[in-house]
């Protein structure tokens, strides 16, 4: 559902939007698309930061597991 709203934007920003949007979309579609892209980017960044935090919190254990696995490797003859 769409809701009519009003925004106050600088003329410079409106000109940049018009230039980027070209004839592909109207102003409302372009701004909605840009805001959704921004929100999606932020959500992905937050997820990546949480994943990185989990990995960092478990790094010592993961490194120990990796060293254990590497200890089972056999040297290959050439």
PDB file of N, CA, C and O in Angstrom, chain B, residues numbered from 101:
ATOM      1  N   UNK B 101       0.837  -1.169   0.000  1.00  0.00           N
ATOM      2  CA  UNK B 101       0.000   0.000   0.000  1.00  0.00           C
ATOM      3  C   UNK B 101       0.888   1.240   0.000  1.00  0.00           C
ATOM      4  O   UNK B 101       1.861   1.327   0.749  1.00  0.00           O
ATOM      5  N   UNK B 102       0.546   2.161  -0.822  1.00  0.00           N
ATOM      6  CA  UNK B 102       1.310   3.397  -0.886  1.00  0.00           C
ATOM      7  C   UNK B 102       0.567   4.490  -0.141  1.00  0.00           C
ATOM      8  O   UNK B 102      -0.662   4.550  -0.148  1.00  0.00           O
ATOM      9  N   UNK B 103       1.341   5.350   0.502  1.00  0.00           N
ATOM     10  CA  UNK B 103       0.795   6.460   1.256  1.00  0.00           C
ATOM     11  C   UNK B 103       1.426   7.732   0.732  1.00  0.00           C
ATOM     12  O   UNK B 103       2.642   7.804   0.556  1.00  0.00           O
ATOM     13  N   UNK B 104       0.618   8.714   0.489  1.00  0.00           N
ATOM     14  CA  UNK B 104       1.122   9.987  -0.002  1.00  0.00           C
ATOM     15  C   UNK B 104       1.798  10.721   1.144  1.00  0.00           C
ATOM     16  O   UNK B 104       1.269  10.784   2.253  1.00  0.00           O
ATOM     17  N   UNK B 105       2.975  11.274   0.863  1.00  0.00           N
ATOM     18  CA  UNK B 105       3.729  12.012   1.865  1.00  0.00           C
ATOM     19  C   UNK B 105       4.440  13.160   1.170  1.00  0.00           C
ATOM     20  O   UNK B 105       4.459  13.230  -0.059  1.00  0.00           O
ATOM     21  N   UNK B 106       5.005  14.032   1.926  1.00  0.00           N
ATOM     22  CA  UNK B 106       5.792  15.110   1.324  1.00  0.00           C
ATOM     23  C   UNK B 106       7.171  15.116   1.964  1.00  0.00           C
ATOM     24  O   UNK B 106       7.336  14.782   3.137  1.00  0.00           O
ATOM     25  N   UNK B 107       8.144  15.500   1.171  1.00  0.00           N
ATOM     26  CA  UNK B 107       9.526  15.570   1.632  1.00  0.00           C
ATOM     27  C   UNK B 107      10.087  16.934   1.277  1.00  0.00           C
ATOM     28  O   UNK B 107       9.672  17.561   0.302  1.00  0.00           O
ATOM     29  N   UNK B 108      11.019  17.374   2.068  1.00  0.00           N
ATOM     30  CA  UNK B 108      11.740  18.591   1.737  1.00  0.00           C
ATOM     31  C   UNK B 108      13.154  18.159   1.380  1.00  0.00           C
ATOM     32  O   UNK B 108      13.894  17.663   2.229  1.00  0.00           O
ATOM     33  N   UNK B 109      13.524  18.352   0.117  1.00  0.00           N
ATOM     34  CA  UNK B 109      14.838  17.960  -0.388  1.00  0.00           C
ATOM     35  C   UNK B 109      15.507  19.172  -1.022  1.00  0.00           C
ATOM     36  O   UNK B 109      14.838  20.079  -1.518  1.00  0.00           O
ATOM     37  N   UNK B 110      16.807  19.175  -1.000  1.00  0.00           N
ATOM     38  CA  UNK B 110      17.526  20.280  -1.630  1.00  0.00           C
ATOM     39  C   UNK B 110      17.361  20.215  -3.147  1.00  0.00           C
ATOM     40  O   UNK B 110      17.150  19.146  -3.720  1.00  0.00           O
ATOM     41  N   UNK B 111      17.459  21.349  -3.764  1.00  0.00           N
ATOM     42  CA  UNK B 111      17.356  21.415  -5.219  1.00  0.00           C
ATOM     43  C   UNK B 111      18.484  20.603  -5.863  1.00  0.00           C
ATOM     44  O   UNK B 111      18.293  19.955  -6.892  1.00  0.00           O
ATOM     45  N   UNK B 112      19.647  20.654  -5.243  1.00  0.00           N
ATOM     46  CA  UNK B 112      20.796  19.901  -5.747  1.00  0.00           C
ATOM     47  C   UNK B 112      20.502  18.398  -5.755  1.00  0.00           C
ATOM     48  O   UNK B 112      20.818  17.707  -6.723  1.00  0.00           O
ATOM     49  N   UNK B 113      19.898  17.893  -4.671  1.00  0.00           N
ATOM     50  CA  UNK B 113      19.554  16.476  -4.600  1.00  0.00           C
ATOM     51  C   UNK B 113      18.483  16.131  -5.631  1.00  0.00           C
ATOM     52  O   UNK B 113      18.576  15.105  -6.305  1.00  0.00           O
ATOM     53  N   UNK B 114      17.482  16.972  -5.753  1.00  0.00           N
ATOM     54  CA  UNK B 114      16.431  16.724  -6.747  1.00  0.00           C
ATOM     55  C   UNK B 114      16.999  16.675  -8.163  1.00  0.00           C
ATOM     56  O   UNK B 114      16.588  15.843  -8.973  1.00  0.00           O
ATOM     57  N   UNK B 115      17.938  17.561  -8.459  1.00  0.00           N
ATOM     58  CA  UNK B 115      18.578  17.542  -9.781  1.00  0.00           C
ATOM     59  C   UNK B 115      19.368  16.256  -9.991  1.00  0.00           C
ATOM     60  O   UNK B 115      19.334  15.670 -11.073  1.00  0.00           O
ATOM     61  N   UNK B 116      20.084  15.815  -8.944  1.00  0.00           N
ATOM     62  CA  UNK B 116      20.850  14.566  -9.050  1.00  0.00           C
ATOM     63  C   UNK B 116      19.916  13.373  -9.247  1.00  0.00           C
ATOM     64  O   UNK B 116      20.203  12.482 -10.047  1.00  0.00           O
ATOM     65  N   UNK B 117      18.800  13.356  -8.518  1.00  0.00           N
ATOM     66  CA  UNK B 117      17.824  12.281  -8.671  1.00  0.00           C
ATOM     67  C   UNK B 117      17.275  12.268 -10.089  1.00  0.00           C
ATOM     68  O   UNK B 117      17.210  11.217 -10.727  1.00  0.00           O
ATOM     69  N   UNK B 118      16.883  13.431 -10.575  1.00  0.00           N
ATOM     70  CA  UNK B 118      16.329  13.529 -11.930  1.00  0.00           C
ATOM     71  C   UNK B 118      17.344  13.047 -12.961  1.00  0.00           C
ATOM     72  O   UNK B 118      16.986  12.382 -13.932  1.00  0.00           O
ATOM     73  N   UNK B 119      18.593  13.384 -12.745  1.00  0.00           N
ATOM     74  CA  UNK B 119      19.652  12.965 -13.669  1.00  0.00           C
ATOM     75  C   UNK B 119      19.839  11.446 -13.635  1.00  0.00           C
ATOM     76  O   UNK B 119      20.000  10.816 -14.680  1.00  0.00           O
ATOM     77  N   UNK B 120      19.817  10.874 -12.459  1.00  0.00           N
ATOM     78  CA  UNK B 120      20.000   9.428 -12.324  1.00  0.00           C
ATOM     79  C   UNK B 120      18.787   8.645 -12.796  1.00  0.00           C
ATOM     80  O   UNK B 120      18.928   7.598 -13.429  1.00  0.00           O
ATOM     81  N   UNK B 121      17.621   9.137 -12.497  1.00  0.00           N
ATOM     82  CA  UNK B 121      16.400   8.427 -12.848  1.00  0.00           C
ATOM     83  C   UNK B 121      16.140   8.474 -14.342  1.00  0.00           C
ATOM     84  O   UNK B 121      15.620   7.521 -14.923  1.00  0.00           O
ATOM     85  N   UNK B 122      16.501   9.575 -14.952  1.00  0.00           N
ATOM     86  CA  UNK B 122      16.245   9.716 -16.384  1.00  0.00           C
ATOM     87  C   UNK B 122      14.767   9.551 -16.660  1.00  0.00           C
ATOM     88  O   UNK B 122      13.930  10.050 -15.908  1.00  0.00           O
ATOM     89  N   UNK B 123      14.445   8.863 -17.719  1.00  0.00           N
ATOM     90  CA  UNK B 123      13.041   8.637 -18.068  1.00  0.00           C
ATOM     91  C   UNK B 123      12.569   7.257 -17.619  1.00  0.00           C
ATOM     92  O   UNK B 123      11.443   6.860 -17.920  1.00  0.00           O
ATOM     93  N   UNK B 124      13.417   6.528 -16.905  1.00  0.00           N
ATOM     94  CA  UNK B 124      13.090   5.169 -16.507  1.00  0.00           C
ATOM     95  C   UNK B 124      11.958   5.118 -15.484  1.00  0.00           C
ATOM     96  O   UNK B 124      11.084   4.256 -15.580  1.00  0.00           O
ATOM     97  N   UNK B 125      11.959   6.009 -14.524  1.00  0.00           N
ATOM     98  CA  UNK B 125      11.001   5.941 -13.417  1.00  0.00           C
ATOM     99  C   UNK B 125      10.536   7.350 -13.074  1.00  0.00           C
ATOM    100  O   UNK B 125      11.207   8.339 -13.370  1.00  0.00           O
ATOM    101  N   UNK B 126       9.383   7.409 -12.449  1.00  0.00           N
ATOM    102  CA  UNK B 126       8.996   8.718 -11.918  1.00  0.00           C
ATOM    103  C   UNK B 126       9.746   8.945 -10.615  1.00  0.00           C
ATOM    104  O   UNK B 126      10.390   8.034 -10.094  1.00  0.00           O
ATOM    105  N   UNK B 127       9.661  10.142 -10.101  1.00  0.00           N
ATOM    106  CA  UNK B 127      10.418  10.531  -8.916  1.00  0.00           C
ATOM    107  C   UNK B 127      10.093   9.646  -7.711  1.00  0.00           C
ATOM    108  O   UNK B 127      11.000   9.215  -6.999  1.00  0.00           O
ATOM    109  N   UNK B 128       8.816   9.376  -7.479  1.00  0.00           N
ATOM    110  CA  UNK B 128       8.418   8.554  -6.330  1.00  0.00           C
ATOM    111  C   UNK B 128       8.985   7.146  -6.435  1.00  0.00           C
ATOM    112  O   UNK B 128       9.496   6.611  -5.452  1.00  0.00           O
ATOM    113  N   UNK B 129       8.900   6.537  -7.623  1.00  0.00           N
ATOM    114  CA  UNK B 129       9.433   5.180  -7.810  1.00  0.00           C
ATOM    115  C   UNK B 129      10.932   5.150  -7.584  1.00  0.00           C
ATOM    116  O   UNK B 129      11.458   4.226  -6.964  1.00  0.00           O
ATOM    117  N   UNK B 130      11.617   6.168  -8.093  1.00  0.00           N
ATOM    118  CA  UNK B 130      13.067   6.215  -7.954  1.00  0.00           C
ATOM    119  C   UNK B 130      13.460   6.333  -6.483  1.00  0.00           C
ATOM    120  O   UNK B 130      14.329   5.603  -6.007  1.00  0.00           O
ATOM    121  N   UNK B 131      12.818   7.255  -5.767  1.00  0.00           N
ATOM    122  CA  UNK B 131      13.156   7.451  -4.349  1.00  0.00           C
ATOM    123  C   UNK B 131      12.820   6.203  -3.538  1.00  0.00           C
ATOM    124  O   UNK B 131      13.605   5.802  -2.678  1.00  0.00           O
ATOM    125  N   UNK B 132      11.668   5.581  -3.795  1.00  0.00           N
ATOM    126  CA  UNK B 132      11.308   4.359  -3.069  1.00  0.00           C
ATOM    127  C   UNK B 132      12.334   3.258  -3.331  1.00  0.00           C
ATOM    128  O   UNK B 132      12.758   2.567  -2.405  1.00  0.00           O
ATOM    129  N   UNK B 133      12.724   3.100  -4.576  1.00  0.00           N
ATOM    130  CA  UNK B 133      13.717   2.092  -4.939  1.00  0.00           C
ATOM    131  C   UNK B 133      15.059   2.366  -4.253  1.00  0.00           C
ATOM    132  O   UNK B 133      15.709   1.444  -3.760  1.00  0.00           O
ATOM    133  N   UNK B 134      15.463   3.624  -4.226  1.00  0.00           N
ATOM    134  CA  UNK B 134      16.733   3.995  -3.597  1.00  0.00           C
ATOM    135  C   UNK B 134      16.706   3.756  -2.092  1.00  0.00           C
ATOM    136  O   UNK B 134      17.687   3.289  -1.514  1.00  0.00           O
ATOM    137  N   UNK B 135      15.583   4.077  -1.464  1.00  0.00           N
ATOM    138  CA  UNK B 135      15.473   3.877  -0.012  1.00  0.00           C
ATOM    139  C   UNK B 135      15.472   2.386   0.318  1.00  0.00           C
ATOM    140  O   UNK B 135      16.103   1.972   1.290  1.00  0.00           O
ATOM    141  N   UNK B 136      14.765   1.568  -0.482  1.00  0.00           N
ATOM    142  CA  UNK B 136      14.782   0.113  -0.252  1.00  0.00           C
ATOM    143  C   UNK B 136      16.190  -0.447  -0.422  1.00  0.00           C
ATOM    144  O   UNK B 136      16.611  -1.317   0.340  1.00  0.00           O
ATOM    145  N   UNK B 137      16.919   0.052  -1.422  1.00  0.00           N
ATOM    146  CA  UNK B 137      18.304  -0.406  -1.632  1.00  0.00           C
ATOM    147  C   UNK B 137      19.162  -0.040  -0.424  1.00  0.00           C
ATOM    148  O   UNK B 137      19.978  -0.845   0.023  1.00  0.00           O
ATOM    149  N   UNK B 138      18.984   1.154   0.099  1.00  0.00           N
ATOM    150  CA  UNK B 138      19.731   1.604   1.271  1.00  0.00           C
ATOM    151  C   UNK B 138      19.409   0.730   2.486  1.00  0.00           C
ATOM    152  O   UNK B 138      20.310   0.307   3.210  1.00  0.00           O
ATOM    153  N   UNK B 139      18.120   0.462   2.703  1.00  0.00           N
ATOM    154  CA  UNK B 139      17.703  -0.374   3.827  1.00  0.00           C
ATOM    155  C   UNK B 139      18.263  -1.788   3.679  1.00  0.00           C
ATOM    156  O   UNK B 139      18.760  -2.359   4.650  1.00  0.00           O
ATOM    157  N   UNK B 140      18.185  -2.357   2.476  1.00  0.00           N
ATOM    158  CA  UNK B 140      18.717  -3.705   2.232  1.00  0.00           C
ATOM    159  C   UNK B 140      20.213  -3.752   2.496  1.00  0.00           C
ATOM    160  O   UNK B 140      20.715  -4.710   3.084  1.00  0.00           O
ATOM    161  N   UNK B 141      20.921  -2.723   2.064  1.00  0.00           N
ATOM    162  CA  UNK B 141      22.370  -2.647   2.294  1.00  0.00           C
ATOM    163  C   UNK B 141      22.668  -2.620   3.794  1.00  0.00           C
ATOM    164  O   UNK B 141      23.572  -3.310   4.265  1.00  0.00           O
ATOM    165  N   UNK B 142      21.906  -1.821   4.537  1.00  0.00           N
ATOM    166  CA  UNK B 142      22.119  -1.742   5.988  1.00  0.00           C
ATOM    167  C   UNK B 142      21.825  -3.067   6.674  1.00  0.00           C
ATOM    168  O   UNK B 142      22.557  -3.472   7.577  1.00  0.00           O
ATOM    169  N   UNK B 143      20.766  -3.743   6.256  1.00  0.00           N
ATOM    170  CA  UNK B 143      20.427  -5.045   6.849  1.00  0.00           C
ATOM    171  C   UNK B 143      21.546  -6.046   6.572  1.00  0.00           C
ATOM    172  O   UNK B 143      21.955  -6.784   7.469  1.00  0.00           O
ATOM    173  N   UNK B 144      22.044  -6.075   5.324  1.00  0.00           N
ATOM    174  CA  UNK B 144      23.155  -6.983   4.986  1.00  0.00           C
ATOM    175  C   UNK B 144      24.391  -6.658   5.813  1.00  0.00           C
ATOM    176  O   UNK B 144      25.062  -7.565   6.304  1.00  0.00           O
ATOM    177  N   UNK B 145      24.698  -5.378   5.972  1.00  0.00           N
ATOM    178  CA  UNK B 145      25.867  -4.977   6.763  1.00  0.00           C
ATOM    179  C   UNK B 145      25.732  -5.415   8.212  1.00  0.00           C
ATOM    180  O   UNK B 145      26.690  -5.896   8.817  1.00  0.00           O
ATOM    181  N   UNK B 146      24.531  -5.246   8.766  1.00  0.00           N
ATOM    182  CA  UNK B 146      24.295  -5.677  10.148  1.00  0.00           C
ATOM    183  C   UNK B 146      24.464  -7.188  10.283  1.00  0.00           C
ATOM    184  O   UNK B 146      25.051  -7.663  11.256  1.00  0.00           O
ATOM    185  N   UNK B 147      23.951  -7.945   9.311  1.00  0.00           N
ATOM    186  CA  UNK B 147      24.094  -9.408   9.348  1.00  0.00           C
ATOM    187  C   UNK B 147      25.562  -9.809   9.234  1.00  0.00           C
ATOM    188  O   UNK B 147      26.026 -10.693   9.953  1.00  0.00           O
ATOM    189  N   UNK B 148      26.287  -9.159   8.332  1.00  0.00           N
ATOM    190  CA  UNK B 148      27.708  -9.466   8.170  1.00  0.00           C
ATOM    191  C   UNK B 148      28.481  -9.132   9.439  1.00  0.00           C
ATOM    192  O   UNK B 148      29.375  -9.881   9.831  1.00  0.00           O
ATOM    193  N   UNK B 149      28.147  -8.018  10.084  1.00  0.00           N
ATOM    194  CA  UNK B 149      28.820  -7.652  11.331  1.00  0.00           C
ATOM    195  C   UNK B 149      28.531  -8.657  12.437  1.00  0.00           C
ATOM    196  O   UNK B 149      29.421  -9.002  13.213  1.00  0.00           O
ATOM    197  N   UNK B 150      27.274  -9.134  12.511  1.00  0.00           N
ATOM    198  CA  UNK B 150      26.941 -10.167  13.517  1.00  0.00           C
ATOM    199  C   UNK B 150      27.703 -11.456  13.219  1.00  0.00           C
ATOM    200  O   UNK B 150      28.241 -12.086  14.129  1.00  0.00           O
ATOM    201  N   UNK B 151      27.750 -11.851  11.931  1.00  0.00           N
ATOM    202  CA  UNK B 151      28.479 -13.067  11.553  1.00  0.00           C
ATOM    203  C   UNK B 151      29.959 -12.942  11.908  1.00  0.00           C
ATOM    204  O   UNK B 151      30.560 -13.880  12.432  1.00  0.00           O
ATOM    205  N   UNK B 152      30.539 -11.781  11.619  1.00  0.00           N
ATOM    206  CA  UNK B 152      31.949 -11.568  11.924  1.00  0.00           C
ATOM    207  C   UNK B 152      32.195 -11.622  13.422  1.00  0.00           C
ATOM    208  O   UNK B 152      33.204 -12.166  13.870  1.00  0.00           O
ATOM    209  N   UNK B 153      31.285 -11.064  14.189  1.00  0.00           N
ATOM    210  CA  UNK B 153      31.414 -11.112  15.644  1.00  0.00           C
ATOM    211  C   UNK B 153      31.365 -12.559  16.151  1.00  0.00           C
ATOM    212  O   UNK B 153      32.131 -12.939  17.036  1.00  0.00           O
ATOM    213  N   UNK B 154      30.461 -13.356  15.585  1.00  0.00           N
ATOM    214  CA  UNK B 154      30.362 -14.769  15.974  1.00  0.00           C
ATOM    215  C   UNK B 154      31.658 -15.493  15.620  1.00  0.00           C
ATOM    216  O   UNK B 154      32.195 -16.245  16.433  1.00  0.00           O
ATOM    217  N   UNK B 155      32.155 -15.269  14.413  1.00  0.00           N
ATOM    218  CA  UNK B 155      33.407 -15.921  13.989  1.00  0.00           C
ATOM    219  C   UNK B 155      34.548 -15.502  14.897  1.00  0.00           C
ATOM    220  O   UNK B 155      35.330 -16.346  15.334  1.00  0.00           O
ATOM    221  N   UNK B 156      34.659 -14.213  15.188  1.00  0.00           N
ATOM    222  CA  UNK B 156      35.738 -13.727  16.054  1.00  0.00           C
ATOM    223  C   UNK B 156      35.629 -14.304  17.463  1.00  0.00           C
ATOM    224  O   UNK B 156      36.641 -14.616  18.090  1.00  0.00           O
ATOM    225  N   UNK B 157      34.403 -14.444  17.958  1.00  0.00           N
ATOM    226  CA  UNK B 157      34.214 -15.013  19.291  1.00  0.00           C
ATOM    227  C   UNK B 157      34.589 -16.491  19.343  1.00  0.00           C
ATOM    228  O   UNK B 157      34.918 -17.019  20.405  1.00  0.00           O
ATOM    229  N   UNK B 158      34.539 -17.144  18.203  1.00  0.00           N
ATOM    230  CA  UNK B 158      34.837 -18.577  18.162  1.00  0.00           C
ATOM    231  C   UNK B 158      36.164 -18.874  17.452  1.00  0.00           C
ATOM    232  O   UNK B 158      36.467 -20.031  17.163  1.00  0.00           O
ATOM    233  N   UNK B 159      36.937 -17.853  17.179  1.00  0.00           N
ATOM    234  CA  UNK B 159      38.160 -17.997  16.389  1.00  0.00           C
ATOM    235  C   UNK B 159      39.147 -18.987  17.006  1.00  0.00           C
ATOM    236  O   UNK B 159      39.693 -19.832  16.297  1.00  0.00           O
ATOM    237  N   UNK B 160      39.380 -18.897  18.303  1.00  0.00           N
ATOM    238  CA  UNK B 160      40.355 -19.797  18.939  1.00  0.00           C
ATOM    239  C   UNK B 160      39.942 -21.253  18.770  1.00  0.00           C
ATOM    240  O   UNK B 160      40.763 -22.104  18.425  1.00  0.00           O
ATOM    241  N   UNK B 161      38.675 -21.532  19.012  1.00  0.00           N
ATOM    242  CA  UNK B 161      38.192 -22.915  18.879  1.00  0.00           C
ATOM    243  C   UNK B 161      38.280 -23.377  17.433  1.00  0.00           C
ATOM    244  O   UNK B 161      38.674 -24.512  17.166  1.00  0.00           O
ATOM    245  N   UNK B 162      37.910 -22.491  16.483  1.00  0.00           N
ATOM    246  CA  UNK B 162      37.962 -22.854  15.066  1.00  0.00           C
ATOM    247  C   UNK B 162      39.406 -23.099  14.618  1.00  0.00           C
ATOM    248  O   UNK B 162      39.676 -24.013  13.839  1.00  0.00           O
ATOM    249  N   UNK B 163      40.318 -22.282  15.115  1.00  0.00           N
ATOM    250  CA  UNK B 163      41.732 -22.480  14.773  1.00  0.00           C
ATOM    251  C   UNK B 163      42.260 -23.784  15.347  1.00  0.00           C
ATOM    252  O   UNK B 163      43.035 -24.479  14.689  1.00  0.00           O
ATOM    253  N   UNK B 164      41.856 -24.124  16.554  1.00  0.00           N
ATOM    254  CA  UNK B 164      42.269 -25.398  17.143  1.00  0.00           C
ATOM    255  C   UNK B 164      41.755 -26.565  16.315  1.00  0.00           C
ATOM    256  O   UNK B 164      42.480 -27.532  16.082  1.00  0.00           O
ATOM    257  N   UNK B 165      40.502 -26.479  15.868  1.00  0.00           N
ATOM    258  CA  UNK B 165      39.935 -27.536  15.021  1.00  0.00           C
ATOM    259  C   UNK B 165      40.713 -27.650  13.710  1.00  0.00           C
ATOM    260  O   UNK B 165      41.006 -28.753  13.250  1.00  0.00           O
ATOM    261  N   UNK B 166      41.040 -26.519  13.121  1.00  0.00           N
ATOM    262  CA  UNK B 166      41.788 -26.533  11.857  1.00  0.00           C
ATOM    263  C   UNK B 166      43.169 -27.157  12.052  1.00  0.00           C
ATOM    264  O   UNK B 166      43.616 -27.942  11.215  1.00  0.00           O
ATOM    265  N   UNK B 167      43.841 -26.820  13.136  1.00  0.00           N
ATOM    266  CA  UNK B 167      45.153 -27.412  13.419  1.00  0.00           C
ATOM    267  C   UNK B 167      45.032 -28.916  13.639  1.00  0.00           C
ATOM    268  O   UNK B 167      45.897 -29.675  13.203  1.00  0.00           O
ATOM    269  N   UNK B 168      43.986 -29.344  14.299  1.00  0.00           N
ATOM    270  CA  UNK B 168      43.758 -30.767  14.529  1.00  0.00           C
ATOM    271  C   UNK B 168      43.573 -31.499  13.198  1.00  0.00           C
ATOM    272  O   UNK B 168      44.153 -32.564  12.988  1.00  0.00           O
ATOM    273  N   UNK B 169      42.779 -30.937  12.314  1.00  0.00           N
ATOM    274  CA  UNK B 169      42.544 -31.556  11.010  1.00  0.00           C
ATOM    275  C   UNK B 169      43.840 -31.615  10.208  1.00  0.00           C
ATOM    276  O   UNK B 169      44.136 -32.624   9.568  1.00  0.00           O
ATOM    277  N   UNK B 170      44.605 -30.536  10.246  1.00  0.00           N
ATOM    278  CA  UNK B 170      45.871 -30.502   9.496  1.00  0.00           C
ATOM    279  C   UNK B 170      46.867 -31.533  10.025  1.00  0.00           C
ATOM    280  O   UNK B 170      47.720 -32.006   9.274  1.00  0.00           O
ATOM    281  N   UNK B 171      46.771 -31.883  11.300  1.00  0.00           N
ATOM    282  CA  UNK B 171      47.686 -32.865  11.887  1.00  0.00           C
ATOM    283  C   UNK B 171      47.473 -34.249  11.281  1.00  0.00           C
ATOM    284  O   UNK B 171      48.376 -35.085  11.320  1.00  0.00           O
ATOM    285  N   UNK B 172      46.294 -34.498  10.723  1.00  0.00           N
ATOM    286  CA  UNK B 172      46.002 -35.803  10.125  1.00  0.00           C
ATOM    287  C   UNK B 172      46.461 -35.910   8.677  1.00  0.00           C
ATOM    288  O   UNK B 172      46.420 -36.993   8.094  1.00  0.00           O
ATOM    289  N   UNK B 173      46.893 -34.813   8.098  1.00  0.00           N
ATOM    290  CA  UNK B 173      47.295 -34.846   6.698  1.00  0.00           C
ATOM    291  C   UNK B 173      48.602 -35.608   6.541  1.00  0.00           C
ATOM    292  O   UNK B 173      49.477 -35.556   7.405  1.00  0.00           O
ATOM    293  N   UNK B 174      48.717 -36.313   5.425  1.00  0.00           N
ATOM    294  CA  UNK B 174      49.911 -37.076   5.125  1.00  0.00           C
ATOM    295  C   UNK B 174      50.658 -36.349   4.008  1.00  0.00           C
ATOM    296  O   UNK B 174      50.050 -35.863   3.055  1.00  0.00           O
ATOM    297  N   UNK B 175      51.977 -36.283   4.137  1.00  0.00           N
ATOM    298  CA  UNK B 175      52.754 -35.649   3.082  1.00  0.00           C
ATOM    299  C   UNK B 175      52.672 -36.474   1.823  1.00  0.00           C
ATOM    300  O   UNK B 175      52.760 -37.701   1.866  1.00  0.00           O
ATOM    301  N   UNK B 176      52.506 -35.812   0.720  1.00  0.00           N
ATOM    302  CA  UNK B 176      52.450 -36.488  -0.567  1.00  0.00           C
ATOM    303  C   UNK B 176      53.864 -36.664  -1.119  1.00  0.00           C
ATOM    304  O   UNK B 176      54.705 -35.775  -0.983  1.00  0.00           O
ATOM    305  N   UNK B 177      54.117 -37.806  -1.736  1.00  0.00           N
ATOM    306  CA  UNK B 177      55.438 -38.049  -2.348  1.00  0.00           C
ATOM    307  C   UNK B 177      55.420 -37.441  -3.741  1.00  0.00           C
ATOM    308  O   UNK B 177      54.389 -37.393  -4.411  1.00  0.00           O
ATOM    309  N   UNK B 178      56.554 -36.994  -4.141  1.00  0.00           N
ATOM    310  CA  UNK B 178      56.692 -36.441  -5.503  1.00  0.00           C
ATOM    311  C   UNK B 178      57.485 -37.360  -6.364  1.00  0.00           C
ATOM    312  O   UNK B 178      57.708 -37.067  -7.539  1.00  0.00           O
TER     313      UNK B 178
END
